[in-house]
Protein backbone atom coordinates (compact mmCIF):
# COMPACT_ATOMS: atom_id res chain seq x y z
CA UNK A 1 0.00 0.00 0.00
CA UNK A 2 1.51 3.33 -1.10
CA UNK A 3 -0.47 5.79 1.01
CA UNK A 4 -0.32 6.06 4.77
CA UNK A 5 -3.47 6.30 6.83
CA UNK A 6 -3.55 9.28 9.15
CA UNK A 7 -2.74 7.02 12.09
CA UNK A 8 0.22 5.45 10.27
CA UNK A 9 1.48 8.86 9.16
CA UNK A 10 1.39 10.16 12.73
CA UNK A 11 3.07 6.99 13.94
CA UNK A 12 5.90 7.44 11.46
CA UNK A 13 6.46 11.00 12.67
CA UNK A 14 6.50 9.90 16.29
CA UNK A 15 9.19 7.36 15.38
CA UNK A 16 11.30 10.16 13.95
CA UNK A 17 10.62 9.43 10.28
CA UNK A 18 9.68 12.20 7.89
CA UNK A 19 6.68 11.91 5.59
CA UNK A 20 5.87 13.69 2.36
CA UNK A 21 3.07 14.32 -0.10
CA UNK A 22 3.09 15.06 -3.82
CA UNK A 23 0.92 18.09 -4.60
CA UNK A 24 1.16 18.04 -8.40
CA UNK A 25 1.85 20.70 -11.03
CA UNK A 26 2.47 24.38 -10.34
CA UNK A 27 3.78 27.37 -12.29
CA UNK A 28 5.95 30.43 -11.71
CA UNK A 29 6.83 33.10 -14.25
CA UNK A 30 5.51 30.94 -17.08
CA UNK A 31 7.69 27.97 -16.08
CA UNK A 32 6.09 24.61 -15.36
CA UNK A 33 6.92 23.07 -12.01
CA UNK A 34 5.89 20.42 -9.52
CA UNK A 35 5.47 20.75 -5.80
CA UNK A 36 5.45 18.57 -2.74
CA UNK A 37 5.35 19.09 0.97
CA UNK A 38 7.16 17.27 3.76
CA UNK A 39 6.96 17.05 7.53
CA UNK A 40 10.33 16.58 9.18
CA UNK A 41 10.82 15.68 12.86
CA UNK A 42 13.15 18.30 14.35
CA UNK A 43 14.19 18.28 17.99
CA UNK A 44 10.87 17.31 19.53
CA UNK A 45 8.84 19.42 17.08
CA UNK A 46 7.94 19.16 13.39
CA UNK A 47 9.08 21.32 10.49
CA UNK A 48 6.72 21.65 7.53
CA UNK A 49 8.55 22.37 4.26
CA UNK A 50 7.21 23.12 0.78
CA UNK A 51 9.29 22.28 -2.31
CA UNK A 52 8.71 23.64 -5.80
CA UNK A 53 10.95 22.24 -8.54
CA UNK A 54 11.20 22.72 -12.30
CA UNK A 55 9.17 20.07 -14.12
CA UNK A 56 11.66 18.38 -16.47
CA UNK A 57 9.01 15.91 -17.73
CA UNK A 58 11.35 12.93 -17.55
CA UNK A 59 11.90 9.82 -15.49
CA UNK A 60 14.65 11.10 -13.25
CA UNK A 61 15.25 11.97 -9.61
CA UNK A 62 12.77 14.77 -8.93
CA UNK A 63 14.57 15.57 -5.67
CA UNK A 64 17.56 16.71 -7.72
CA UNK A 65 15.60 18.89 -10.16
CA UNK A 66 16.42 22.63 -10.23
CA UNK A 67 14.32 24.93 -8.09
CA UNK A 68 11.38 26.44 -9.94
CA UNK A 69 12.36 29.87 -8.70
CA UNK A 70 16.09 30.65 -8.77
CA UNK A 71 17.54 31.62 -5.40
CA UNK A 72 20.77 33.53 -4.76
CA UNK A 73 21.71 31.29 -1.83
CA UNK A 74 21.55 27.56 -1.21
CA UNK A 75 17.89 26.68 -0.80
CA UNK A 76 16.23 23.62 0.72
CA UNK A 77 12.57 24.51 0.34
CA UNK A 78 10.22 27.01 1.97
CA UNK A 79 9.75 26.43 5.68
CA UNK A 80 6.04 26.98 6.24
CA UNK A 81 6.27 26.73 10.00
CA UNK A 82 6.90 24.54 13.03
CA UNK A 83 4.39 22.49 14.98
CA UNK A 84 4.60 20.93 18.42
CA UNK A 85 2.66 17.77 17.58
CA UNK A 86 1.82 15.59 14.59
CA UNK A 87 -1.78 16.73 14.22
CA UNK A 88 -0.82 20.40 14.14
CA UNK A 89 1.91 19.70 11.58
CA UNK A 90 -0.54 17.89 9.30
CA UNK A 91 -3.09 20.68 9.77
CA UNK A 92 -0.48 23.24 8.71
CA UNK A 93 0.36 21.14 5.65
CA UNK A 94 -3.36 20.89 4.81
CA UNK A 95 -3.57 24.68 4.61
CA UNK A 96 -1.08 24.44 1.74
CA UNK A 97 -2.82 21.70 -0.22
CA UNK A 98 -2.02 18.43 1.56
CA UNK A 99 -4.82 15.91 2.02
CA UNK A 100 -5.43 13.19 4.59
CA UNK A 101 -4.85 9.74 3.19
CA UNK A 102 -2.22 10.82 0.65
CA UNK A 103 0.89 10.95 2.81
CA UNK A 104 3.76 8.65 1.81
CA UNK A 105 7.08 7.60 3.27
CA UNK A 106 10.23 9.50 2.40
CA UNK A 107 11.32 8.90 -1.19
CA UNK A 108 7.93 7.94 -2.61
CA UNK A 109 7.18 11.40 -4.02
CA UNK A 110 9.62 10.50 -6.81
CA UNK A 111 7.45 7.52 -7.72
CA UNK A 112 4.35 9.72 -7.76
CA UNK A 113 6.07 12.16 -10.09
CA UNK A 114 7.01 9.33 -12.46
CA UNK A 115 3.36 8.23 -12.46
CA UNK A 116 2.31 11.74 -13.45
CA UNK A 117 4.86 11.92 -16.29
CA UNK A 118 3.82 8.53 -17.68
CA UNK A 119 0.14 9.44 -17.54
CA UNK A 120 0.89 12.72 -19.33
CA UNK A 121 2.68 10.89 -22.13
CA UNK A 122 0.13 8.08 -22.14
CA UNK A 123 -2.65 10.47 -23.04
CA UNK A 124 -0.85 11.38 -26.28
CA UNK A 125 -0.13 7.81 -27.41
CA UNK A 126 -2.23 6.83 -30.39
CA UNK A 127 -1.83 3.87 -32.74
CA UNK A 128 -2.40 4.49 -36.43
CA UNK A 129 -5.80 3.47 -37.83
CA UNK A 130 -6.44 -0.28 -37.55
CA UNK A 131 -3.03 -0.74 -35.94
CA UNK A 132 -1.98 -1.59 -32.40
CA UNK A 133 0.52 0.09 -30.12
CA UNK A 134 3.80 -1.76 -29.53
CA UNK A 135 5.40 -0.03 -26.56
CA UNK A 136 9.04 -0.58 -25.71
CA UNK A 137 9.74 -0.92 -21.99
CA UNK A 138 13.17 -2.59 -22.15
CA UNK A 139 16.02 -0.28 -23.19
CA UNK A 140 18.98 -2.59 -22.64
CA UNK A 141 19.11 -4.11 -26.13
CA UNK A 142 18.83 -1.76 -29.13
CA UNK A 143 19.66 -4.53 -31.61
CA UNK A 144 16.95 -6.71 -30.07
CA UNK A 145 14.42 -3.89 -30.50
CA UNK A 146 15.33 -3.45 -34.16
CA UNK A 147 15.14 -7.21 -34.76
CA UNK A 148 11.72 -7.27 -33.10
CA UNK A 149 10.45 -4.47 -35.32
CA UNK A 150 11.73 -6.23 -38.43
CA UNK A 151 10.08 -9.50 -37.38
CA UNK A 152 6.70 -7.84 -36.76
CA UNK A 153 6.82 -5.88 -40.01
CA UNK A 154 7.70 -9.07 -41.89
CA UNK A 155 4.55 -10.87 -40.69
CA UNK A 156 2.28 -7.91 -40.03
CA UNK A 157 3.16 -4.87 -42.15
CA UNK A 158 1.27 -1.72 -41.09
CA UNK A 159 -0.32 -3.48 -38.13
CA UNK A 160 1.97 -1.93 -35.51
CA UNK A 161 2.64 1.59 -34.27
CA UNK A 162 6.02 1.37 -32.55
CA UNK A 163 6.80 3.65 -29.61
CA UNK A 164 10.25 3.86 -28.02
CA UNK A 165 10.06 6.47 -25.26
CA UNK A 166 12.44 6.20 -22.26
CA UNK A 167 9.63 7.50 -20.05
CA UNK A 168 8.36 3.92 -20.11
CA UNK A 169 11.68 2.22 -19.33
CA UNK A 170 11.16 -0.67 -16.91
CA UNK A 171 7.45 0.05 -16.53
CA UNK A 172 5.39 -2.72 -15.00
CA UNK A 173 1.94 -3.80 -16.12
CA UNK A 174 0.62 -2.19 -12.94
CA UNK A 175 2.27 1.12 -13.90
CA UNK A 176 0.52 1.11 -17.26
CA UNK A 177 -2.85 0.16 -15.83
CA UNK A 178 -2.46 3.16 -13.51
CA UNK A 179 -1.57 5.41 -16.46
CA UNK A 180 -4.64 4.18 -18.34
CA UNK A 181 -6.86 4.91 -15.34
CA UNK A 182 -5.45 8.43 -15.06
CA UNK A 183 -6.42 9.65 -18.53
CA UNK A 184 -9.75 10.78 -19.95
CA UNK A 185 -12.05 8.23 -21.57
CA UNK A 186 -11.27 9.42 -25.09
CA UNK A 187 -7.55 8.94 -24.46
CA UNK A 188 -7.74 5.34 -23.29
CA UNK A 189 -6.08 2.58 -25.32
CA UNK A 190 -7.92 -0.48 -23.89
CA UNK A 191 -5.01 -2.79 -24.76
CA UNK A 192 -1.31 -2.57 -25.57
CA UNK A 193 1.54 -4.82 -26.70
CA UNK A 194 4.69 -4.49 -24.58
CA UNK A 195 8.22 -5.10 -25.80
CA UNK A 196 10.07 -6.21 -22.68
CA UNK A 197 13.29 -8.15 -22.13
CA UNK A 198 11.62 -11.40 -23.22
CA UNK A 199 10.53 -9.71 -26.46
CA UNK A 200 14.13 -8.87 -27.30
CA UNK A 201 15.17 -12.55 -27.26
CA UNK A 202 15.21 -14.82 -30.30
CA UNK A 203 11.50 -15.67 -30.42
CA UNK A 204 10.46 -11.99 -29.98
CA UNK A 205 7.39 -12.73 -27.89
CA UNK A 206 5.38 -9.58 -27.22
CA UNK A 207 3.32 -9.22 -24.05
CA UNK A 208 -0.29 -8.33 -24.87
CA UNK A 209 -1.96 -6.53 -21.94
CA UNK A 210 -5.65 -5.89 -21.36
CA UNK A 211 -6.27 -2.37 -20.05
CA UNK A 212 -10.06 -2.38 -20.16
CA UNK A 213 -12.12 -5.50 -19.42
CA UNK A 214 -9.70 -7.28 -17.08
CA UNK A 215 -6.93 -4.71 -16.54
CA UNK A 216 -3.56 -6.38 -16.25
CA UNK A 217 -4.49 -9.71 -17.84
CA UNK A 218 -1.84 -10.69 -20.35
CA UNK A 219 -0.53 -13.30 -22.76
CA UNK A 220 2.45 -13.64 -25.09
CA UNK A 221 2.26 -13.27 -28.88
CA UNK A 222 4.91 -14.27 -31.43
CA UNK A 223 5.38 -12.01 -34.48
CA UNK A 224 3.71 -14.50 -36.85
CA UNK A 225 0.44 -14.25 -34.85
CA UNK A 226 0.59 -10.53 -34.18
CA UNK A 227 -1.53 -9.55 -37.20
CA UNK A 228 -4.28 -11.98 -36.18
CA UNK A 229 -4.51 -10.59 -32.65
CA UNK A 230 -3.98 -6.95 -33.56
CA UNK A 231 -6.54 -6.84 -36.38
CA UNK A 232 -9.28 -8.55 -34.41
CA UNK A 233 -8.77 -6.40 -31.32
CA UNK A 234 -8.55 -3.20 -33.37
CA UNK A 235 -11.93 -3.74 -35.04
CA UNK A 236 -13.56 -5.39 -32.04
CA UNK A 237 -14.21 -8.63 -33.88
CA UNK A 238 -12.84 -10.58 -30.91
CA UNK A 239 -12.09 -9.41 -27.40
CA UNK A 240 -8.99 -9.81 -25.28
CA UNK A 241 -10.37 -12.75 -23.33
CA UNK A 242 -10.99 -14.74 -26.53
CA UNK A 243 -7.26 -14.77 -27.24
CA UNK A 244 -6.11 -15.10 -23.62
CA UNK A 245 -8.15 -18.24 -23.15
CA UNK A 246 -6.46 -19.83 -26.18
CA UNK A 247 -2.97 -19.31 -24.79
CA UNK A 248 -0.91 -22.46 -24.23
CA UNK A 249 0.60 -23.61 -20.93
CA UNK A 250 3.43 -21.09 -21.32
CA UNK A 251 0.88 -18.26 -21.62
CA UNK A 252 1.52 -17.79 -25.35
CA UNK A 253 -1.12 -17.50 -28.07
CA UNK A 254 0.02 -19.43 -31.14
CA UNK A 255 -3.18 -19.55 -33.14
C-alpha positions in Angstrom: 0.0 0.0 0.0 1.5 3.3 -1.1 -0.5 5.8 1.0 -0.3 6.1 4.8 -3.5 6.3 6.8 -3.6 9.3 9.2 -2.7 7.0 12.1 0.2 5.4 10.3 1.5 8.9 9.2 1.4 10.2 12.7 3.1 7.0 13.9 5.9 7.4 11.5 6.5 11.0 12.7 6.5 9.9 16.3 9.2 7.4 15.4 11.3 10.2 14.0 10.6 9.4 10.3 9.7 12.2 7.9 6.7 11.9 5.6 5.9 13.7 2.4 3.1 14.3 -0.1 3.1 15.1 -3.8 0.9 18.1 -4.6 1.2 18.0 -8.4 1.9 20.7 -11.0 2.5 24.4 -10.3 3.8 27.4 -12.3 5.9 30.4 -11.7 6.8 33.1 -14.2 5.5 30.9 -17.1 7.7 28.0 -16.1 6.1 24.6 -15.4 6.9 23.1 -12.0 5.9 20.4 -9.5 5.5 20.8 -5.8 5.4 18.6 -2.7 5.4 19.1 1.0 7.2 17.3 3.8 7.0 17.1 7.5 10.3 16.6 9.2 10.8 15.7 12.9 13.2 18.3 14.3 14.2 18.3 18.0 10.9 17.3 19.5 8.8 19.4 17.1 7.9 19.2 13.4 9.1 21.3 10.5 6.7 21.7 7.5 8.6 22.4 4.3 7.2 23.1 0.8 9.3 22.3 -2.3 8.7 23.6 -5.8 10.9 22.2 -8.5 11.2 22.7 -12.3 9.2 20.1 -14.1 11.7 18.4 -16.5 9.0 15.9 -17.7 11.4 12.9 -17.5 11.9 9.8 -15.5 14.7 11.1 -13.3 15.2 12.0 -9.6 12.8 14.8 -8.9 14.6 15.6 -5.7 17.6 16.7 -7.7 15.6 18.9 -10.2 16.4 22.6 -10.2 14.3 24.9 -8.1 11.4 26.4 -9.9 12.4 29.9 -8.7 16.1 30.6 -8.8 17.5 31.6 -5.4 20.8 33.5 -4.8 21.7 31.3 -1.8 21.5 27.6 -1.2 17.9 26.7 -0.8 16.2 23.6 0.7 12.6 24.5 0.3 10.2 27.0 2.0 9.8 26.4 5.7 6.0 27.0 6.2 6.3 26.7 10.0 6.9 24.5 13.0 4.4 22.5 15.0 4.6 20.9 18.4 2.7 17.8 17.6 1.8 15.6 14.6 -1.8 16.7 14.2 -0.8 20.4 14.1 1.9 19.7 11.6 -0.5 17.9 9.3 -3.1 20.7 9.8 -0.5 23.2 8.7 0.4 21.1 5.7 -3.4 20.9 4.8 -3.6 24.7 4.6 -1.1 24.4 1.7 -2.8 21.7 -0.2 -2.0 18.4 1.6 -4.8 15.9 2.0 -5.4 13.2 4.6 -4.9 9.7 3.2 -2.2 10.8 0.7 0.9 10.9 2.8 3.8 8.6 1.8 7.1 7.6 3.3 10.2 9.5 2.4 11.3 8.9 -1.2 7.9 7.9 -2.6 7.2 11.4 -4.0 9.6 10.5 -6.8 7.5 7.5 -7.7 4.4 9.7 -7.8 6.1 12.2 -10.1 7.0 9.3 -12.5 3.4 8.2 -12.5 2.3 11.7 -13.5 4.9 11.9 -16.3 3.8 8.5 -17.7 0.1 9.4 -17.5 0.9 12.7 -19.3 2.7 10.9 -22.1 0.1 8.1 -22.1 -2.6 10.5 -23.0 -0.9 11.4 -26.3 -0.1 7.8 -27.4 -2.2 6.8 -30.4 -1.8 3.9 -32.7 -2.4 4.5 -36.4 -5.8 3.5 -37.8 -6.4 -0.3 -37.5 -3.0 -0.7 -35.9 -2.0 -1.6 -32.4 0.5 0.1 -30.1 3.8 -1.8 -29.5 5.4 0.0 -26.6 9.0 -0.6 -25.7 9.7 -0.9 -22.0 13.2 -2.6 -22.2 16.0 -0.3 -23.2 19.0 -2.6 -22.6 19.1 -4.1 -26.1 18.8 -1.8 -29.1 19.7 -4.5 -31.6 16.9 -6.7 -30.1 14.4 -3.9 -30.5 15.3 -3.4 -34.2 15.1 -7.2 -34.8 11.7 -7.3 -33.1 10.4 -4.5 -35.3 11.7 -6.2 -38.4 10.1 -9.5 -37.4 6.7 -7.8 -36.8 6.8 -5.9 -40.0 7.7 -9.1 -41.9 4.6 -10.9 -40.7 2.3 -7.9 -40.0 3.2 -4.9 -42.2 1.3 -1.7 -41.1 -0.3 -3.5 -38.1 2.0 -1.9 -35.5 2.6 1.6 -34.3 6.0 1.4 -32.5 6.8 3.6 -29.6 10.2 3.9 -28.0 10.1 6.5 -25.3 12.4 6.2 -22.3 9.6 7.5 -20.1 8.4 3.9 -20.1 11.7 2.2 -19.3 11.2 -0.7 -16.9 7.4 0.1 -16.5 5.4 -2.7 -15.0 1.9 -3.8 -16.1 0.6 -2.2 -12.9 2.3 1.1 -13.9 0.5 1.1 -17.3 -2.8 0.2 -15.8 -2.5 3.2 -13.5 -1.6 5.4 -16.5 -4.6 4.2 -18.3 -6.9 4.9 -15.3 -5.5 8.4 -15.1 -6.4 9.6 -18.5 -9.8 10.8 -20.0 -12.0 8.2 -21.6 -11.3 9.4 -25.1 -7.5 8.9 -24.5 -7.7 5.3 -23.3 -6.1 2.6 -25.3 -7.9 -0.5 -23.9 -5.0 -2.8 -24.8 -1.3 -2.6 -25.6 1.5 -4.8 -26.7 4.7 -4.5 -24.6 8.2 -5.1 -25.8 10.1 -6.2 -22.7 13.3 -8.1 -22.1 11.6 -11.4 -23.2 10.5 -9.7 -26.5 14.1 -8.9 -27.3 15.2 -12.5 -27.3 15.2 -14.8 -30.3 11.5 -15.7 -30.4 10.5 -12.0 -30.0 7.4 -12.7 -27.9 5.4 -9.6 -27.2 3.3 -9.2 -24.1 -0.3 -8.3 -24.9 -2.0 -6.5 -21.9 -5.6 -5.9 -21.4 -6.3 -2.4 -20.1 -10.1 -2.4 -20.2 -12.1 -5.5 -19.4 -9.7 -7.3 -17.1 -6.9 -4.7 -16.5 -3.6 -6.4 -16.2 -4.5 -9.7 -17.8 -1.8 -10.7 -20.3 -0.5 -13.3 -22.8 2.5 -13.6 -25.1 2.3 -13.3 -28.9 4.9 -14.3 -31.4 5.4 -12.0 -34.5 3.7 -14.5 -36.9 0.4 -14.3 -34.8 0.6 -10.5 -34.2 -1.5 -9.5 -37.2 -4.3 -12.0 -36.2 -4.5 -10.6 -32.6 -4.0 -7.0 -33.6 -6.5 -6.8 -36.4 -9.3 -8.6 -34.4 -8.8 -6.4 -31.3 -8.6 -3.2 -33.4 -11.9 -3.7 -35.0 -13.6 -5.4 -32.0 -14.2 -8.6 -33.9 -12.8 -10.6 -30.9 -12.1 -9.4 -27.4 -9.0 -9.8 -25.3 -10.4 -12.7 -23.3 -11.0 -14.7 -26.5 -7.3 -14.8 -27.2 -6.1 -15.1 -23.6 -8.2 -18.2 -23.1 -6.5 -19.8 -26.2 -3.0 -19.3 -24.8 -0.9 -22.5 -24.2 0.6 -23.6 -20.9 3.4 -21.1 -21.3 0.9 -18.3 -21.6 1.5 -17.8 -25.3 -1.1 -17.5 -28.1 0.0 -19.4 -31.1 -3.2 -19.6 -33.1 
